[in-house]
């Protein structure tokens, strides 16, 4: 039995052992994201605790007999079970392992000769929590600023008990989870003493549009996720990382550390209350981290973050579970005058009787079809929210946990109105329009369909056959199934890097330990998933292109060279040719897949600057037997001005296709470091110089009948795609969440071009 594991020992596939939160923290730590260090008390320890103490035989019969709709009985049973768990003793072997791990964490985290006990966060991680299918959204407990081994053990037990809060029992029942099968792990993580913190969505949580939404507040993130304060909201374009919108909220209180441990509310200094909480450069940097996390998982993410001493940390990430769960529907007339305005946290329209909830004792008065009105929405209100027709709050933002739950349940919610509990009274009849984020007095007549929503519904039903192929980028093999559901015309970019990180070992480790067959198998396994899902559509696999700073954390990566600018350093094909055994292992994997019948896999060579690199790569492929043993498409990424300006040399060397990597092509053409927030405003893939290079390459490729594509972030930018279609590009490869939109853009631009030509008599 594993009682304790460290973050880097687990990944996203270890949810049954470490829960959703623990698995995601381990996955991100292994991938090199800025995660505060820590360890996890496993679900094995929890189940062992229940068995040894005999609690399993006492708890589950109570739940079998429980009617969760009986609010009073639910709360009584929950309190009884929690008391039983807290009163029981932790088995000695489990306590010993927790104490040892905490002492090791303290030792690693302090530079003192005599290690000091450090402050940690003790956080629940249920084994059905933070999954793509269901977000448990704050259902279990988190304890902040815990210090001392004995205290950590006690708080681990409190986390176990929190698996049986009224809200958690109710939520599991409604989501169809078996109480006996849901375990709980506990994360113990070095505390981040955040000056500013909050939540980030890497796509719009309702319609999935390609924006990054960041909410920020002073102090600990607890204030944001609980809905205690109305945070700043920053909207960032996901493709360009340009800030599109900022809403700065006045913040009068914040959550901070108490000297003796735990947290408390304190007033925000008056001179800071109306200031922007997070500076622009940090907004952009945070958005960039969020985008990379989404690319890593292959699915939009709900991320908790913190800023401490100029350093950004990620303290949690989970899949957004609410995209597309609410569609178009009736709305109120534009002529109506609202009495309250707030944020549209969960769309929909409902009319009902107001019930003001001041505290948990008021929850039973919320009946089926009522409008629940409260100062701030909290996870404790989930049972009553289930009965409500709509939710209205004074405070909170659209990324607070209770707002997430309301979207999952499909309940209209308007948050952050400022004074709903003062304006409204028990028994008032109101209409909540959570498409617009407004509340009206009385029953307001509804239009049949929002005009905008109506147009979207019609559009979604239209087929968009296009001459320009619309492909999809796949960062993770596991995302291939979701990518295939977009009905894309193939995979324009299948990344290799995550196939490697999933092994936990640096590519060089396989080379030094004579384990290249294992490397081949890992690559083969990763490619096969995408190739099978898309067969017979083409899947273009990009060979290893990890910078020296990206894999250093993996086993065997300790010897990676330190480079001043890794993006201009030893990566891409230049490194592969210096370590030919590694790329030959990749070629061997593709050869074996072709022999199995998966002959839709093509090879894409990254970061090339001279045709000689391409020629040498093909020689290695020939040496392995990949060519001419089987027909395989061989192409390049056009990411350097050198490749663009000498494209004719590559065409003469018989490339089968090419794809623009606009992120690198733009930064190298403009001399702008795309990771540097100080010059981020200058990064523009639509700059005339970049467009001229792309247009030049497309024209030359057409003369040789070579397919052209694009797989950088610009492939998900409608404006850029319209320009590319006019240049005559053969295909565009977009991010998973942008495929449908880009197909529509391509369709309409092709129609527009045809119409223009018809009018000119061409």
C-alpha positions in Angstrom: 0.0 0.0 0.0 1.3 3.4 -1.0 0.5 5.9 1.8 2.4 8.9 0.5 3.6 9.9 -3.0 5.4 13.1 -4.2 4.0 15.2 -7.0 6.5 14.2 -9.6 5.8 10.5 -8.9 2.2 10.8 -10.3 0.4 12.1 -13.3 -3.0 12.6 -14.8 -3.7 8.8 -15.1 -3.3 8.3 -11.3 -6.7 9.8 -10.3 -7.8 6.6 -8.4 -4.7 6.8 -6.2 -4.3 10.6 -5.7 -7.6 12.1 -6.8 -8.2 14.7 -9.5 -6.4 17.6 -7.7 -3.4 15.5 -6.9 -3.2 13.9 -10.3 -3.3 17.3 -12.0 -0.7 18.8 -9.7 1.6 15.8 -10.4 1.0 16.1 -14.1 1.8 19.8 -14.2 4.9 19.4 -11.9 6.3 16.7 -14.2 5.6 18.9 -17.2 7.6 21.8 -15.7 4.8 24.2 -14.8 5.4 26.5 -11.8 3.8 24.3 -9.1 4.6 24.8 -5.4 6.2 21.5 -4.1 4.3 19.0 -2.1 3.2 15.4 -1.6 -0.1 13.5 -1.5 -1.6 11.2 1.1 -3.2 8.6 -1.1 -6.7 7.2 -1.3 -5.3 3.9 -0.3 -4.5 5.4 3.1 -8.1 6.7 3.4 -9.7 3.3 2.5 -7.3 1.6 4.9 -8.2 4.1 7.6 -11.9 3.3 7.1 -11.3 -0.5 7.2 -9.0 -0.6 10.2 -11.3 1.7 12.3 -14.5 -0.1 11.1 -16.0 3.1 10.0 -16.9 1.7 6.6 -19.5 -0.6 8.2 -21.0 2.3 10.1 -21.0 5.1 7.5 -22.4 3.5 4.3 -25.6 2.1 5.8 -26.5 5.6 7.0 -26.1 6.9 3.4 -28.1 4.0 1.9 -31.2 5.1 3.9 -30.8 8.8 3.3 -33.2 11.0 1.3 -30.9 13.8 0.1 -33.8 16.0 -0.7 -34.7 16.1 3.0 -32.3 19.0 3.9 -32.6 18.7 7.6 -31.9 15.0 7.6 -29.1 15.4 5.1 -27.3 18.0 7.3 -27.8 15.8 10.5 -26.4 12.7 8.8 -23.5 14.6 7.4 -22.5 16.0 10.7 -22.8 12.6 12.4 -20.4 11.0 9.9 -17.9 13.8 10.1 -17.8 13.5 13.9 -17.1 9.8 13.6 -14.2 10.3 11.3 -12.6 13.2 13.3 -12.9 11.2 16.5 -11.1 8.1 15.1 -7.4 7.6 15.4 -5.1 7.5 12.4 -3.3 4.2 12.1 0.3 4.4 13.3 1.9 3.5 10.0 0.0 6.1 8.1 0.8 8.8 10.6 4.5 7.9 10.5 4.6 8.3 6.7 2.8 11.6 6.8 5.2 13.0 9.4 8.2 11.9 7.5 7.0 13.4 4.3 6.2 16.7 6.0 9.7 16.9 7.5 11.2 16.2 4.1 9.1 18.9 2.5 10.2 21.4 5.3 13.8 20.5 4.8 13.6 21.0 1.0 11.8 24.3 1.3 14.0 26.0 3.8 17.7 27.0 3.5 18.3 27.0 7.3 20.9 24.5 8.7 18.2 23.4 11.1 15.0 22.8 9.1 12.0 24.7 10.2 8.4 23.6 10.0 6.9 25.3 7.0 3.4 26.6 6.4 1.4 24.3 4.1 -2.0 24.0 2.5 -3.8 20.8 3.2 -6.3 20.2 0.4 -8.8 17.4 -0.3 -8.5 15.6 -3.6 -11.5 13.3 -4.2 -11.0 10.4 -6.6 -14.0 11.6 -8.6 -13.0 15.3 -8.4 -11.8 17.6 -11.2 -12.7 15.1 -13.9 -13.7 16.2 -17.4 -17.2 14.8 -16.8 -17.9 16.4 -13.5 -16.3 19.2 -11.5 -16.7 18.7 -7.7 -16.2 22.5 -7.4 -15.2 22.9 -3.8 -17.2 20.1 -2.4 -14.4 19.0 0.0 -12.3 20.9 2.5 -9.1 23.0 2.1 -7.1 24.2 5.1 -4.6 27.0 4.6 -1.5 27.9 6.7 -1.1 24.7 8.6 2.2 24.1 10.4 3.7 21.3 12.3 3.6 17.5 11.7 0.9 16.8 14.2 -1.3 19.5 12.9 -0.9 18.2 9.3 -2.0 14.7 10.4 -5.1 16.2 12.1 -6.0 18.3 9.1 -5.6 15.3 6.8 -8.2 13.6 8.9 -10.5 16.7 8.6 -10.1 16.4 4.8 -11.2 12.8 5.0 -14.2 13.9 7.0 -15.1 16.6 4.4 -15.9 13.9 1.9 -19.2 13.7 3.9 -20.3 17.3 4.1 -24.0 17.7 3.2 -23.1 19.4 0.0 -20.7 16.7 -1.0 -23.1 13.9 -0.3 -25.9 15.7 -2.2 -23.7 16.5 -5.2 -22.4 12.9 -5.5 -26.0 11.6 -5.3 -27.1 13.9 -8.0 -24.1 13.1 -10.2 -24.7 9.4 -9.9 -21.5 8.5 -8.0 -21.4 5.5 -5.7 -20.3 6.7 -2.2 -18.4 3.4 -1.6 -16.3 3.9 -4.7 -15.4 7.6 -4.2 -12.2 7.8 -2.2 -10.3 10.8 -1.1 -6.6 11.7 -1.2 -5.1 14.7 0.5 -2.6 17.2 -1.0 0.0 18.7 1.3 1.6 21.6 -0.5 4.0 24.4 0.4 1.9 27.5 1.1 2.1 30.4 -1.4 1.7 33.7 0.5 -0.1 35.4 -2.4 -0.3 39.1 -2.8 -2.7 38.7 -5.6 -4.5 35.5 -6.7 -7.5 34.3 -8.5 -9.0 32.0 -11.2 -8.3 31.7 -14.9 -10.5 30.0 -17.6 -8.6 29.2 -20.8 -11.9 29.3 -22.8 -15.2 31.0 -22.2 -16.9 28.7 -19.7 -20.2 28.8 -21.4 -19.7 29.0 -25.2 -16.1 27.8 -25.4 -15.0 30.9 -27.4 -11.2 31.3 -27.7 -10.5 33.8 -25.0 -8.7 33.5 -21.7 -10.7 35.0 -18.7 -8.7 35.9 -15.6 -10.2 37.0 -12.3 -7.8 38.7 -9.8 -8.1 39.9 -6.2 -5.8 41.0 -3.4 -4.8 38.3 -0.9 -5.6 34.6 -1.1 -7.7 33.1 -3.9 -10.2 31.8 -1.3 -12.0 35.2 -1.6 -12.5 34.7 -5.4 -13.4 31.1 -5.5 -15.9 31.4 -2.6 -17.5 34.5 -4.2 -16.6 36.7 -1.2 -15.4 39.5 -3.4 -16.1 40.8 -6.9 -12.7 40.4 -8.6 -11.1 42.3 -11.5 -11.8 40.6 -14.8 -9.3 40.5 -17.7 -10.2 39.1 -21.1 -7.2 38.0 -23.2 -7.3 36.8 -26.8 -6.1 33.2 -26.7 -4.4 33.3 -30.1 -2.5 36.6 -29.8 -2.3 36.9 -26.0 -3.4 40.5 -26.4 -5.6 42.0 -23.6 -9.0 42.7 -25.1 -10.9 43.9 -22.0 -10.3 44.9 -18.4 -12.9 45.4 -15.7 -11.4 46.7 -12.5 -13.5 46.1 -9.4 -13.3 47.9 -6.1 -12.1 45.6 -3.4 -12.5 46.6 0.2 -11.6 43.3 2.0 -9.2 40.5 1.4 -8.3 37.1 3.0 -4.8 36.9 4.5 -2.8 34.7 6.9 -3.4 34.8 10.6 -0.1 34.9 12.6 -1.1 31.7 14.5 -2.2 29.9 11.3 -5.4 29.8 9.3 -6.9 32.8 7.5 -8.8 36.0 8.3 -10.4 38.9 6.6 -8.7 42.3 6.6 -9.5 45.6 4.9 -7.7 46.5 1.7 -5.7 49.8 2.1 -7.9 52.6 0.8 -5.3 53.7 -1.8 -5.3 50.2 -3.4 -9.0 49.4 -3.4 -9.8 50.7 -6.9 -6.5 49.9 -8.5 -5.9 47.1 -11.1 -4.9 44.1 -9.1 -2.6 42.4 -11.7 -0.3 44.5 -14.0 -0.5 44.0 -17.7 2.7 42.1 -18.1 1.7 39.6 -15.5 -1.8 39.2 -17.2 -0.1 38.3 -20.4 2.4 36.0 -18.7 -0.3 34.2 -16.8 -2.4 33.8 -20.0 0.6 32.3 -21.7 1.0 29.8 -18.9 -2.7 29.0 -19.1 -2.6 28.5 -22.8 0.3 26.0 -22.4 -1.6 24.1 -19.7 -4.6 23.8 -22.1 -2.3 22.6 -24.9 -0.8 20.1 -22.5 -4.2 18.7 -21.5 -5.9 19.2 -24.9 -8.9 20.6 -23.2 -9.9 24.1 -21.8 -8.9 24.4 -18.2 -10.2 26.1 -15.0 -7.0 27.2 -13.2 -6.3 28.6 -9.8 -3.2 30.8 -9.6 -1.2 33.0 -7.2 1.4 35.8 -7.3 4.1 36.0 -4.7 7.1 38.3 -4.9 6.7 38.8 -8.7 6.5 35.0 -9.2 3.4 33.3 -10.6 2.4 29.9 -9.3 -0.3 27.5 -10.5 -2.0 25.8 -7.5 -4.7 23.9 -9.3 -6.1 23.0 -12.7 -9.2 21.1 -13.7 -11.1 20.6 -17.0 -13.9 23.1 -17.7 -17.0 20.9 -17.5 -19.7 23.5 -18.5 -18.9 24.4 -22.1 -21.9 23.7 -24.4 -24.2 22.6 -21.6 -26.5 25.5 -22.1 -27.8 26.6 -25.5 -30.0 29.3 -27.0 -33.3 29.9 -25.4 -35.9 32.6 -24.6 -34.8 36.0 -23.4 -36.4 39.2 -22.3 -37.3 42.1 -24.5 -34.8 44.9 -25.1 -37.5 47.3 -24.0 -37.6 46.1 -20.4 -35.9 48.1 -17.7 -33.9 46.0 -15.2 -33.7 46.7 -11.5 -30.4 44.9 -11.1 -27.4 44.3 -13.3 -24.5 41.8 -12.7 -22.4 39.2 -14.5 -24.1 36.5 -16.6 -22.5 33.5 -14.7 -24.8 30.8 -16.1 -27.1 31.6 -19.0 -30.9 31.2 -19.1 -34.1 33.0 -18.2 -36.4 32.2 -15.3 -39.2 33.8 -13.4 -39.9 33.0 -9.7 -40.4 34.0 -6.1 -37.5 35.6 -4.3 -36.0 33.8 -1.3 -33.2 35.6 0.5 -30.6 33.3 2.0 -28.5 35.0 4.7 -27.0 31.8 6.1 -27.4 28.0 5.9 -30.4 28.0 8.2 -32.3 29.8 5.4 -31.8 27.0 2.8 -34.9 25.0 3.7 -37.1 27.9 2.7 -36.0 27.7 -0.9 -38.6 25.7 -2.7 -38.9 24.3 -6.2 -39.0 27.2 -8.7 -37.9 30.0 -6.3 -35.2 32.5 -7.1 -32.3 32.1 -4.6 -30.9 35.5 -3.6 -27.8 35.7 -1.4 -24.8 37.9 -0.7 -22.4 35.4 -2.1 -22.9 31.9 -3.6 -21.0 29.1 -1.8 -20.8 25.4 -2.4 -22.9 24.8 0.7 -25.9 26.1 -1.2 -25.8 23.4 -3.8 -28.8 21.4 -2.4 -31.0 24.6 -2.5 -29.6 25.7 -5.8 -30.8 22.4 -7.3 -34.3 23.4 -6.3 -34.1 27.0 -7.5 -35.2 28.4 -10.8 -32.4 31.0 -10.8 -29.6 32.4 -8.6 -28.8 36.0 -7.9 -25.9 37.3 -5.7 -24.5 40.5 -4.5 -20.9 39.5 -4.9 -18.8 36.9 -6.8 -17.4 36.5 -10.3 -18.2 34.2 -13.1 -15.3 31.9 -12.2 -16.2 31.2 -8.6 -16.9 27.6 -7.8 -20.6 27.9 -7.1 -21.0 29.6 -10.5 -19.4 26.6 -12.1 -21.9 24.3 -10.3 -24.8 26.5 -11.5 -23.6 26.1 -15.1 -23.3 22.3 -14.6 -26.8 22.1 -13.2 -28.1 24.4 -16.0 -29.5 27.0 -13.6 -29.5 30.6 -14.7 -27.3 32.7 -12.4 -26.4 36.4 -12.2 -23.6 37.3 -9.8 -21.9 40.4 -8.6 -25.1 42.6 -8.7 -23.8 44.6 -5.6 -27.1 45.0 -3.8 -29.6 42.2 -4.7 -30.2 41.3 -1.0 -31.1 45.0 -0.3 -33.2 45.7 -3.4 -35.2 42.4 -3.3 -37.5 41.1 -0.6 -38.8 37.6 0.2 -41.8 36.9 -1.9 -41.0 39.4 -4.7 -41.7 38.0 -8.2 -38.7 38.6 -10.5 -37.5 37.6 -13.9 -33.8 36.7 -14.1 -32.2 37.0 -17.6 -28.8 35.4 -17.2 -28.0 35.9 -20.9 -27.8 39.6 -20.3 -26.9 39.5 -16.6 -30.0 41.4 -15.5 -33.0 41.1 -13.1 -36.5 42.5 -13.8 -39.3 43.2 -11.4 -42.3 40.9 -12.0 -42.9 38.5 -14.8 -41.5 39.8 -18.1 -42.7 38.4 -21.4 -40.0 36.5 -23.3 -39.0 36.6 -26.9 -38.9 33.2 -28.6 -35.1 33.2 -29.2 -32.3 35.6 -28.7 -31.5 37.0 -32.1 -27.8 36.2 -31.7 -28.5 32.8 -30.3 -31.0 32.2 -33.2 -28.3 33.0 -35.7 -25.9 30.7 -33.9 -28.4 27.8 -33.9 -29.0 28.2 -37.6 -25.3 28.4 -38.3 -24.6 25.3 -36.3 -26.9 23.4 -38.5 -25.3 24.4 -41.7 -22.7 22.2 -43.4 -19.6 24.1 -44.4 -17.9 22.2 -47.3 -14.7 24.0 -48.1 -12.0 23.7 -50.8 -9.4 24.7 -48.1 -9.0 21.8 -45.7 -9.6 22.5 -42.0 -7.4 20.3 -39.8 -6.8 20.3 -36.1 -3.8 20.6 -33.8 -3.4 17.8 -31.2 -1.0 18.4 -28.3 -1.9 15.2 -26.4 -2.6 11.8 -27.9 -5.4 11.5 -25.3 -7.1 14.5 -26.9 -7.3 12.8 -30.3 -10.8 11.4 -29.7 -12.2 14.9 -28.8 -10.3 16.3 -31.8 -11.9 13.6 -34.1 -15.3 14.7 -33.0 -14.8 18.0 -34.7 -14.8 16.2 -38.0 -11.6 17.9 -39.0 -9.9 17.0 -42.2 -6.9 15.5 -40.5 -4.3 16.5 -37.9 -2.1 19.3 -39.1 0.2 19.1 -36.0 0.6 16.1 -33.7 3.2 17.1 -31.1 5.8 14.6 -29.8 6.7 16.3 -26.6 3.9 14.9 -24.4 4.6 11.4 -25.5 8.0 11.8 -23.9 6.9 13.6 -20.7 4.4 10.8 -20.1 7.3 8.4 -19.6 8.8 10.7 -16.9 12.2 10.3 -18.6 14.3 12.6 -20.8 14.9 11.3 -24.3 18.6 11.2 -23.6 18.0 8.8 -20.7 16.8 6.2 -23.2 19.9 6.7 -25.2 22.3 6.5 -22.3 20.6 3.5 -20.8 20.4 1.6 -24.1 16.6 1.7 -24.0 15.8 3.2 -27.4 13.3 0.4 -28.1 11.3 1.8 -25.1 11.4 5.2 -26.6 10.2 3.9 -30.0 7.3 2.1 -28.2 6.3 5.3 -26.3 6.2 7.3 -29.5 4.5 4.6 -31.4 1.8 4.3 -28.7 1.2 8.0 -28.7 1.0 8.4 -32.5 -1.2 5.3 -32.9 -4.1 6.9 -30.9 -4.3 9.9 -33.3 -3.7 7.8 -36.4 -6.5 5.4 -35.6 -9.0 8.1 -34.7 -8.4 9.9 -37.9 -7.7 7.1 -40.4 -7.5 7.5 -43.3 -7.2 11.3 -42.9 -3.6 12.5 -42.8 -1.8 13.0 -39.4 1.3 15.0 -39.5 3.7 14.1 -36.7 6.2 16.8 -35.7 9.5 15.2 -34.5 11.0 16.3 -31.2 11.2 20.0 -30.7 11.7 20.5 -27.0 13.9 23.3 -25.8 16.7 22.6 -23.3 14.7 24.3 -20.5 11.5 22.2 -21.1 12.7 18.6 -20.3 15.3 19.4 -17.6 13.0 18.2 -14.8 12.6 14.7 -16.3 14.8 11.8 -15.2 18.1 12.0 -17.1 17.6 15.7 -17.9 20.0 16.9 -15.3 22.8 17.4 -17.9 20.8 19.7 -20.1 22.9 22.7 -21.1 22.0 26.1 -19.6 21.2 28.5 -22.6 20.6 32.2 -22.4 17.8 32.0 -25.0 16.6 28.4 -25.4 14.1 29.4 -28.1 17.1 30.2 -30.3 19.2 27.4 -29.1 19.6 23.6 -29.3 16.2 22.2 -30.4 14.3 21.1 -33.4 16.1 19.3 -36.3 19.4 20.9 -35.4 19.4 18.9 -32.1 18.0 15.8 -33.7 20.9 15.6 -36.2 23.4 16.0 -33.3 21.7 13.0 -31.6 20.5 11.0 -34.6 19.7 7.9 -32.5 16.7 9.7 -31.0 15.1 10.8 -34.3 15.8 7.4 -35.8 13.8 5.9 -32.9 10.9 8.1 -33.9 11.3 7.1 -37.5 11.3 3.4 -36.5 8.0 4.0 -34.6 6.4 5.5 -37.7 7.7 2.7 -39.9 6.2 0.1 -37.6 2.8 1.9 -37.7 2.9 2.0 -41.5 3.6 -1.8 -41.5 0.5 -2.2 -39.3 -1.6 -0.4 -41.9 -1.6 3.1 -40.4 -0.1 4.7 -43.4 -1.8 8.1 -42.9 1.1 9.3 -40.6 3.4 11.9 -42.2 6.7 13.3 -40.8 7.2 17.0 -40.2 10.7 18.4 -39.5 10.7 21.4 -37.1 12.9 24.5 -36.9 14.9 24.0 -40.0 17.0 26.8 -41.4 18.8 25.0 -44.3 17.8 22.4 -46.9 20.8 20.3 -45.8 19.1 19.6 -42.5 16.0 18.2 -44.4 18.2 16.1 -46.6 20.1 14.7 -43.7 16.9 13.8 -41.9 15.6 11.9 -44.9 18.9 10.0 -45.0 18.3 8.9 -41.4 14.8 7.9 -42.4 16.1 5.9 -45.3 18.7 4.2 -43.0 15.9 3.1 -40.7 13.9 1.8 -43.6 11.0 4.3 -43.3 11.7 5.4 -46.9 11.4 4.0 -49.5 10.2 0.9 -47.6 6.7 2.6 -47.3 5.3 5.7 -48.9 5.4 8.4 -46.2 4.8 12.1 -46.6 7.8 14.1 -45.6 7.6 17.8 -44.9 8.9 20.7 -43.0 7.8 23.4 -40.6 8.4 26.9 -42.0 9.4 28.7 -38.8 12.5 30.6 -39.7 12.9 33.4 -42.2 15.8 31.3 -43.6 13.5 28.4 -44.5 11.0 30.8 -46.0 13.5 32.7 -48.2 15.2 29.5 -49.4 12.0 27.6 -49.9 12.8 26.8 -53.5 15.8 24.7 -52.3 13.4 22.6 -50.1 11.0 22.3 -53.0 13.8 21.0 -55.2 14.7 18.5 -52.5 11.1 17.2 -52.9 9.2 18.0 -49.7 5.7 16.6 -49.8 4.2 19.4 -47.7 5.0 22.4 -45.6 3.3 24.0 -42.6 3.9 27.5 -41.2 4.7 27.7 -37.5 3.7 31.3 -37.1 4.7 31.7 -33.5 8.4 31.2 -34.2 8.2 32.7 -37.7 6.8 35.9 -36.3 9.2 36.3 -33.4 12.2 35.6 -35.6 11.0 38.0 -38.3 10.2 40.8 -35.9 12.9 40.2 -33.4 10.3 39.9 -30.6 10.7 37.3 -27.9 7.1 35.8 -27.7 7.7 35.0 -24.0 8.7 38.5 -23.0 5.8 40.5 -21.6 7.7 43.8 -22.1 7.6 43.4 -25.9 4.4 41.3 -26.2 2.5 44.3 -27.7 4.9 44.1 -30.7 4.2 40.5 -31.5 1.9 40.5 -34.5 1.7 37.5 -36.9 -0.3 39.8 -39.3 2.7 42.2 -39.6 3.3 42.9 -43.3 6.7 41.3 -43.2 5.4 38.0 -41.9 2.5 38.0 -44.4 4.9 38.7 -47.2 7.1 35.7 -46.2 4.0 33.5 -46.0 2.6 34.7 -49.3 6.0 34.2 -51.0 6.2 30.6 -49.8 2.7 29.7 -50.8 3.2 31.1 -54.3 6.4 29.1 -54.8 4.9 25.9 -53.3 1.9 26.1 -55.7 4.2 26.0 -58.7 5.6 22.7 -57.5 2.2 21.2 -56.4 3.2 21.1 -52.7 0.5 21.3 -50.1 0.8 24.3 -47.8 -0.7 24.6 -44.3 -0.4 26.5 -41.0 -0.4 25.1 -37.5 0.7 28.0 -35.3 -1.8 29.9 -33.1 -2.6 32.1 -36.1 -4.5 29.1 -37.6 -7.2 29.7 -35.0 -7.4 33.5 -35.7 -10.3 34.2 -38.1 -8.8 37.4 -39.5 -5.5 35.6 -40.2 -7.3 32.7 -41.8 -9.2 35.0 -44.1 -5.9 36.4 -45.4 -4.5 32.9 -45.8 -7.5 31.7 -47.8 -7.0 34.6 -50.2 -3.3 33.7 -50.5 -4.4 30.3 -51.7 -3.2 28.2 -48.7 -4.3 24.5 -49.1 -5.2 23.8 -45.4 -5.3 25.4 -42.0 -4.9 23.6 -38.7 -6.7 25.1 -35.8 -6.9 24.4 -32.0 -9.6 21.9 -31.1 -12.0 24.5 -29.7 -11.7 26.6 -32.9 -12.2 24.1 -35.7 -15.9 24.7 -36.2 -15.5 28.5 -36.2 -12.5 28.4 -38.6 -14.4 26.1 -40.9 -17.2 28.6 -41.1 -14.7 31.4 -41.7 -13.1 29.5 -44.5 -16.4 28.7 -46.1 -17.6 32.3 -46.0 -14.3 33.6 -47.3 -14.3 31.2 -50.2 -17.9 32.1 -51.0 -16.9 35.8 -50.9 -14.0 35.2 -53.3 -16.2 33.3 -55.7 -18.7 36.1 -55.7 -16.1 38.8 -56.3 -14.7 36.8 -59.2 -18.2 36.4 -60.6 -18.9 40.1 -60.4 -15.6 40.8 -62.2 -16.5 38.2 -64.9 -13.5 36.0 -64.1 
